[in-house]
Amino acid sequence: MFLSGDIIADQGSNWITPFAASRVDGAAYTLRIGDEAFVSPEGRDTRKPGLVQRLEHQAPIVIPPGQFAYLTTREFVSLPHDFLGFINMKSTLKNSGLVNVSGFHVDPGYKGKLLFAIFNAGPQTVTVRSDQDAFLIWFARLDGATEKYARKKPGFREIDSTLMGLLPTETASLNSLNKRMDEIERRISYVQGILTIAGTFAVAAISAVIASIAYKTLGGP
C-alpha cells in the first residue's frame, strides 16, 4: 500500500532527514540535490577522484550533452524493514533532456543518501544547482517486515570513487556524432579544395605541354 501525502506529512520525519511537511507533493516527497556531484568530463579521464565537486548552496552543476553525472540527495533516507521506496526525477529535469539511468527503488532497511546516475540525452547543456528540487520518493508499506532479507549494506554518504570507473569515457550522443560529422565534412572540404587547386594546375600544365607539342609539330621555330 502506498502512503498518502497526509501520512507522509505527519510521519515523514521518521524516514527523511531533514524533513519539512511543505515538501510533500501529492503522495510523494520532494528531495533536493545534495552537496556533492560528479560529471564525466568530455574528453578527459573520468576516473580521477579529485573531479568530484563539493558544492556550496545553489552551486551550479553543468552537464554537457552526452555526459553522465552522479548526484546525491541533500536528504538522508532511513526506511523501516516493512517499507519500500520508489524514486524518480521531477518532470522539469526530464523535459530538459536528463534521464535517470540508476535504480528506481529503495530497499527495505536502507539508510543513507540517495545516489542518482543521470545522463544528458538532450542536445543542449543542462545546468542544475545544489539544493534544487530534483527528485521524488514514494513510500509503500509491505504486508510484513523483511528482517531476514532487508538491506545490510550501508547506504551512500558520499560518491564512492570506484563508481567513477564504471562510467564510459566517451558516449555516442547525437551531439558528439554531429561534431564528428562536422569535423569529417570540414576535412573533406579541405581535401577537395586542395584537389581542385592541384587539378587546375595539372590541367594548365598538360595544356601547356600539348600546346608546345602541337606548335612544334605544325612547324614552329
Secondary structure by P-SEA (a helix, b strand, c coil): ccccaaaaaacccccccccccccccccbbbbccccccccccccccccccccccccccbbbbbbcccbbbbbbbcbbbbbcccbbbbbbbcaaaaaaccccccccccccccbbbbbbbbbccccbbbbbbcccccbbbbbbbcccccccccccccccccccaaaaaacccccccaaaaaaaaaaaaaaaaaaaaaaaaaaaaaaaaaaaaaaaaaaaaaccc
